[in-house]
Structures are given as C-alpha cells and as structure tokens.
C-alpha cells in the first residue's frame, strides 16, 4: 500500500491545500489545532468529500482526480474509526463487527465467524452478544477498531480515536492501540489534537494549521525542532525566530540572544521554560543572556509554577513554589530573566 494524495478541497471560505503520503505499515498522525482542516483531509481520503483539484492515488489506482475520476466511499478499501465510534446501538457487538463484511456481500455465517475471530484477537470474544451500551469506553474503542479492520482495508482512517476515553482508560488503550497499529499491514492516518497520542501512535507527524502543512517529520524531530508557536506550546518549549550572525541572533520580535554555536541567516531558537532563571536584580557571572521582564501571569503546573513574563523576548518560565515565595512573584513584578547560551537550540528557519 502506498498513498499519494494532493488534497485541495474545502467548504465555504475554508480551503485545504496539502500533500500527504503514507507507506505500507506506516502510521501518520495529522496534528493541529481545532479547525485546522485535519478532519476535512480524512473525509476527502474516505470519499465523503470530493476534491476540487489534485488527486488521491493508492498504489496504481486513482480514487479521486477531478474532473475525470471519483471512486465513491463504498468502493474504497478503507476502514474508518470515528471519534464517538458510532457503533450500532440496536446490534450486538458481533453484528457490529460483521456489518462491513455483510455489506460487501459475505454470507451471514461466514461474516459472523470472521467477526468472532477478530473479537478474540482483541480479547472481546466474551462480549460478542452484548449491546454497545454495556461496553466500557476502551471496549467500545476496540470494537470500532476491529469493525474497521475486519474487511481488510488498505487504508485505515482514525478520527480522534481516544478522545471519548477518560484519562485512566486512555493510557492503557493508547498502548493497546499502538500495538494493533504496529501489526496492521496497510497505511494508517490518525487525526488528533493530542500531542501525546500523536507521539506514541505515529511513525511520522504532519502538522496542519489553516489547511496547510507547516511541519512534518518523526515525533523526535518535531519535538526537538518546532517551527510554529502551536508546536512549541505542544511540546513545552519557548520558540523565537530571528536572524543569526555568528553567535548572536537578532530576534524578530525585538531583543537578541547569544547562542553557543555560530550560525548565519534566518533561524529558530528554542529553549525549555525550566532553563530560564528569574532574579530580582541583574546577575553577574557566567550567564550570557539577561534581559528585564515583567510578570504577566502565573499558573500551577504539577509540581512547578509556570510564569509568563513579558520582555524582549517574552517567554514562559518554570520555577518552584520556593522561588515564587522567595521572589514574591505576582503580576506586575519586575525581574531579570537569565538564560545560558548552551541551553538554546538553534536550527534553520
């Protein structure tokens, strides 16, 4: 299975224009904020939303290429797992899984037999005669997954597959889903806005904002080198853009930072909120970056306090409760932010 999609579509004034490829056995996560166009891409791949231009090809078969070709959803070898699973409430678990096989013309006994085999694979053989309302969230997710897989799709599409689960169940089901996706021979596209789901499940991330791809790469690459504020916020980093000349970067929003390794031209600089120190007065000594800031907000984050400060640059700073007390941090407090050059990551913009 090899998917090559050049998707140009939309509804109303919102348009999606992006390229997407998926190889056999690969899981690609579309990650982005609400309204970025992720689900629109999924609907186009499934055949629920025709392209306005471009193409969708799987292997040598064209699924959509306006104005000549459009393969309807029922003729595309795709499996879809919806956010709310959409199990048929009036059918048993067994009949839910067998539904796709029956819709493709398989005899009832054969469809039920195959469905039962799949339920056994995911440990739900004993739930075959239950109705969906009797299932837990994790069990319903597994039923939706095997219903999508039982017909042998070439492409598996998943729209926020873990969103309906509570936090405790989500951890276990995420790991279980990752194992099943690892065994799936076709290609998988997972839509999510949860960075942890994307990092755990995907081989490759495609970040979508405003209907366009803004960054793609392995989870490690994207986490280490974010290129938009949205991604930086997801992975918990401060991000600035500027022009480098040697070991100095003039920041686009004002101010400058000294970096450890010389660079030239447009660059991104990123650094952890925990790498920044706050001081009542400008410190002397080894730190090479120090600038005045004003506290604009404080939030409790687990065992630390996240402090929002405005300056050149404006950044997020993670400190302990002890530092809050020692510096008497409050909105409006004037401090100095300090950042060592060796704590800064620099990469081409």
Secondary structure, DSSP 8 states (H G I E B T S, - for coil): -EEEEEEEEEETTEEEEEEEEEETT-EEEEE--TTSSHHHHHHHHHTSS--SEEEEEETTEEEEETTTEE--GGGS-EEEE-TT----TTSBHHHHHHHHHHHTT--HHHHHHHHHHHHHHTT-GGGTTSBGGGS-HHHHHHHHHHHHHTT--SEEEEESTTTTS-HHHHHHHHHHHHHHHHH-SSEEEEEES-HHHHHHH-SEEEEEETTEEEEEE-HHHHHHS--SHHHHHHHTEEEEEEEEEEEEEEETTS-EEEEEEEEEEEEEEEEEGGG-EEESS---SS--EEEEEEEEEEEEETTEEEEEEEESS-EEEEE-HHHHHHHT--TT-EEEEEE-GGG-EEEE-
